[in-house]
Amino acid sequence: MSRPHRFAAAIATALLAACAAPAERHAATPAAVADLANVPACPLDASPMDGWSDRAPPRKIFGNTYYVGTCGIAAVLVVGDAGAILIDGATEQAPAAILANIRALGFDPRQVKLLLNTHEHMDHAGGLAGLQRETGAPLLARGPAVATLRGGRSDREDPQFGELTGFPPVGAVRTLADGEVVHLGTLALTSHATPGHAPGGTSWTWRACEGTRCVDIAYVDSHSALTDDAYRFSGHPDYVAAFQRSIDVVEALPCDLLITPHPVASDLLARFNGDSPLIDAAACRRFAAGARSNLDKRLADERKGTAP
């Protein structure tokens, strides 16, 4: 083999190794199997407000990436050679379901070494304190979300502040830099600042492989332009500009497989069911187009005086 071909082969081998997930996985215990048998399938016609604390059947998404969340709120487990990373904790009531799903897949919750979050609302951050108690894992979050996660309560910087309820404060929270790559052994998850739906909004991308086939997974934060009765986006031009940049970021993400914190926002459960392709390289661009249209409509409604 020539030197250039040897070099190319070495690079290919290194890339495959970086995508591999040789974590300890065991057959689920009889108790976990029996427990899983009693978990009903999630309804595919549910609204975005349904099933936030209802346990979903866990499943492998692709490669080293697993769905361990509820019917209405995603929680995603990414497993590597040095342990696992868990993204999002759903509601305060959800940790028991998430931990049961991790066990049902043959993993030990103590393998979770890091917690990550998409945004600092109770439906995605409410379970993080409980999960931290069970796993001992620290939470990494972008600066704008840290005070809210530590205190369990948002502030007026959040467009939905007046309608948000509190959640259990998270004890160990480390501040994550914008664009920081979170490493755990061979795992490398890249953070993308995507504020708008919430000030600390963060999307995540990583690469997952099955054999020689690798895909880019994008876990894209919520981008709905929701507010309470007091907040007007048009009164916060800098925030609107940041929201618009977030949409641009999503549009350009490496994205073969889209996941969203509310599964219904990306038809994720229907895609699990085979109703549409799970892998779709255009999904993030479509998601961004929908988010842009949603924000534009909200701003237009504010100009017409019909919102909030």
MOURTA-V530274 format. One record per residue. N is the residue number from 1. RES is the residue in one letter. OMEGA is omega in whole degrees, -180 to 180 (999 if undefined). Layout:
# MOURTA-V530274
n=N res=RES omega=OMEGA
n=N res=RES omega=OMEGA
This chain:
# MOURTA-V530274
n=1 res=M omega=-180
n=2 res=S omega=-179
n=3 res=R omega=178
n=4 res=P omega=-179
n=5 res=H omega=176
n=6 res=R omega=-180
n=7 res=F omega=180
n=8 res=A omega=180
n=9 res=A omega=179
n=10 res=A omega=179
n=11 res=I omega=-180
n=12 res=A omega=179
n=13 res=T omega=180
n=14 res=A omega=180
n=15 res=L omega=179
n=16 res=L omega=178
n=17 res=A omega=-180
n=18 res=A omega=-180
n=19 res=C omega=-176
n=20 res=A omega=-179
n=21 res=A omega=-177
n=22 res=P omega=-179
n=23 res=A omega=177
n=24 res=E omega=176
n=25 res=R omega=-177
n=26 res=H omega=173
n=27 res=A omega=179
n=28 res=A omega=180
n=29 res=T omega=177
n=30 res=P omega=180
n=31 res=A omega=180
n=32 res=A omega=178
n=33 res=V omega=179
n=34 res=A omega=179
n=35 res=D omega=-178
n=36 res=L omega=-179
n=37 res=A omega=-179
n=38 res=N omega=-179
n=39 res=V omega=-179
n=40 res=P omega=174
n=41 res=A omega=178
n=42 res=C omega=176
n=43 res=P omega=-177
n=44 res=L omega=-179
n=45 res=D omega=-178
n=46 res=A omega=177
n=47 res=S omega=178
n=48 res=P omega=-178
n=49 res=M omega=-176
n=50 res=D omega=167
n=51 res=G omega=-175
n=52 res=W omega=-178
n=53 res=S omega=-178
n=54 res=D omega=-177
n=55 res=R omega=173
n=56 res=A omega=172
n=57 res=P omega=179
n=58 res=P omega=178
n=59 res=R omega=172
n=60 res=K omega=175
n=61 res=I omega=176
n=62 res=F omega=175
n=63 res=G omega=-176
n=64 res=N omega=-172
n=65 res=T omega=-172
n=66 res=Y omega=173
n=67 res=Y omega=-178
n=68 res=V omega=-173
n=69 res=G omega=-178
n=70 res=T omega=180
n=71 res=C omega=-176
n=72 res=G omega=-176
n=73 res=I omega=-179
n=74 res=A omega=162
n=75 res=A omega=-170
n=76 res=V omega=179
n=77 res=L omega=177
n=78 res=V omega=-169
n=79 res=V omega=179
n=80 res=G omega=-175
n=81 res=D omega=-178
n=82 res=A omega=-178
n=83 res=G omega=-175
n=84 res=A omega=174
n=85 res=I omega=179
n=86 res=L omega=-180
n=87 res=I omega=177
n=88 res=D omega=-176
n=89 res=G omega=-179
n=90 res=A omega=-172
n=91 res=T omega=178
n=92 res=E omega=-178
n=93 res=Q omega=-169
n=94 res=A omega=-174
n=95 res=P omega=-180
n=96 res=A omega=179
n=97 res=A omega=-180
n=98 res=I omega=180
n=99 res=L omega=177
n=100 res=A omega=179
n=101 res=N omega=178
n=102 res=I omega=179
n=103 res=R omega=-179
n=104 res=A omega=178
n=105 res=L omega=177
n=106 res=G omega=179
n=107 res=F omega=176
n=108 res=D omega=178
n=109 res=P omega=179
n=110 res=R omega=172
n=111 res=Q omega=178
n=112 res=V omega=-176
n=113 res=K omega=180
n=114 res=L omega=171
n=115 res=L omega=175
n=116 res=L omega=-176
n=117 res=N omega=174
n=118 res=T omega=174
n=119 res=H omega=-165
n=120 res=E omega=173
n=121 res=H omega=-172
n=122 res=M omega=-178
n=123 res=D omega=178
n=124 res=H omega=-178
n=125 res=A omega=-175
n=126 res=G omega=-178
n=127 res=G omega=-174
n=128 res=L omega=180
n=129 res=A omega=178
n=130 res=G omega=178
n=131 res=L omega=178
n=132 res=Q omega=178
n=133 res=R omega=-175
n=134 res=E omega=-176
n=135 res=T omega=-174
n=136 res=G omega=-175
n=137 res=A omega=173
n=138 res=P omega=176
n=139 res=L omega=174
n=140 res=L omega=-178
n=141 res=A omega=178
n=142 res=R omega=-175
n=143 res=G omega=-176
n=144 res=P omega=-178
n=145 res=A omega=-168
n=146 res=V omega=-178
n=147 res=A omega=179
n=148 res=T omega=-179
n=149 res=L omega=179
n=150 res=R omega=-177
n=151 res=G omega=-180
n=152 res=G omega=-178
n=153 res=R omega=180
n=154 res=S omega=177
n=155 res=D omega=-173
n=156 res=R omega=175
n=157 res=E omega=-180
n=158 res=D omega=-179
n=159 res=P omega=-178
n=160 res=Q omega=-171
n=161 res=F omega=-175
n=162 res=G omega=-179
n=163 res=E omega=-176
n=164 res=L omega=171
n=165 res=T omega=-180
n=166 res=G omega=179
n=167 res=F omega=-178
n=168 res=P omega=178
n=169 res=P omega=180
n=170 res=V omega=-172
n=171 res=G omega=-175
n=172 res=A omega=179
n=173 res=V omega=177
n=174 res=R omega=-178
n=175 res=T omega=-178
n=176 res=L omega=178
n=177 res=A omega=176
n=178 res=D omega=179
n=179 res=G omega=-178
n=180 res=E omega=174
n=181 res=V omega=179
n=182 res=V omega=-177
n=183 res=H omega=170
n=184 res=L omega=-173
n=185 res=G omega=-180
n=186 res=T omega=179
n=187 res=L omega=176
n=188 res=A omega=180
n=189 res=L omega=-177
n=190 res=T omega=177
n=191 res=S omega=178
n=192 res=H omega=179
n=193 res=A omega=180
n=194 res=T omega=179
n=195 res=P omega=178
n=196 res=G omega=173
n=197 res=H omega=174
n=198 res=A omega=-178
n=199 res=P omega=-177
n=200 res=G omega=-177
n=201 res=G omega=-177
n=202 res=T omega=173
n=203 res=S omega=-174
n=204 res=W omega=174
n=205 res=T omega=175
n=206 res=W omega=-179
n=207 res=R omega=178
n=208 res=A omega=-175
n=209 res=C omega=167
n=210 res=E omega=-173
n=211 res=G omega=-179
n=212 res=T omega=180
n=213 res=R omega=-180
n=214 res=C omega=178
n=215 res=V omega=174
n=216 res=D omega=178
n=217 res=I omega=177
n=218 res=A omega=173
n=219 res=Y omega=-168
n=220 res=V omega=-178
n=221 res=D omega=177
n=222 res=S omega=179
n=223 res=H omega=177
n=224 res=S omega=-176
n=225 res=A omega=-178
n=226 res=L omega=178
n=227 res=T omega=167
n=228 res=D omega=-175
n=229 res=D omega=-175
n=230 res=A omega=-170
n=231 res=Y omega=173
n=232 res=R omega=179
n=233 res=F omega=-177
n=234 res=S omega=175
n=235 res=G omega=-178
n=236 res=H omega=-174
n=237 res=P omega=179
n=238 res=D omega=179
n=239 res=Y omega=177
n=240 res=V omega=179
n=241 res=A omega=178
n=242 res=A omega=177
n=243 res=F omega=180
n=244 res=Q omega=176
n=245 res=R omega=178
n=246 res=S omega=-180
n=247 res=I omega=176
n=248 res=D omega=179
n=249 res=V omega=-179
n=250 res=V omega=-179
n=251 res=E omega=-175
n=252 res=A omega=-177
n=253 res=L omega=167
n=254 res=P omega=-165
n=255 res=C omega=171
n=256 res=D omega=-175
n=257 res=L omega=-176
n=258 res=L omega=172
n=259 res=I omega=177
n=260 res=T omega=-178
n=261 res=P omega=168
n=262 res=H omega=-175
n=263 res=P omega=-178
n=264 res=V omega=-178
n=265 res=A omega=177
n=266 res=S omega=-179
n=267 res=D omega=-171
n=268 res=L omega=-178
n=269 res=L omega=176
n=270 res=A omega=177
n=271 res=R omega=173
n=272 res=F omega=-177
n=273 res=N omega=179
n=274 res=G omega=-179
n=275 res=D omega=175
n=276 res=S omega=-175
n=277 res=P omega=175
n=278 res=L omega=-180
n=279 res=I omega=-175
n=280 res=D omega=-174
n=281 res=A omega=179
n=282 res=A omega=-171
n=283 res=A omega=-179
n=284 res=C omega=178
n=285 res=R omega=177
n=286 res=R omega=178
n=287 res=F omega=179
n=288 res=A omega=179
n=289 res=A omega=178
n=290 res=G omega=178
n=291 res=A omega=179
n=292 res=R omega=179
n=293 res=S omega=180
n=294 res=N omega=179
n=295 res=L omega=179
n=296 res=D omega=179
n=297 res=K omega=179
n=298 res=R omega=179
n=299 res=L omega=178
n=300 res=A omega=179
n=301 res=D omega=177
n=302 res=E omega=178
n=303 res=R omega=180
n=304 res=K omega=-180
n=305 res=G omega=-179
n=306 res=T omega=177
n=307 res=A omega=-2
n=308 res=P omega=999
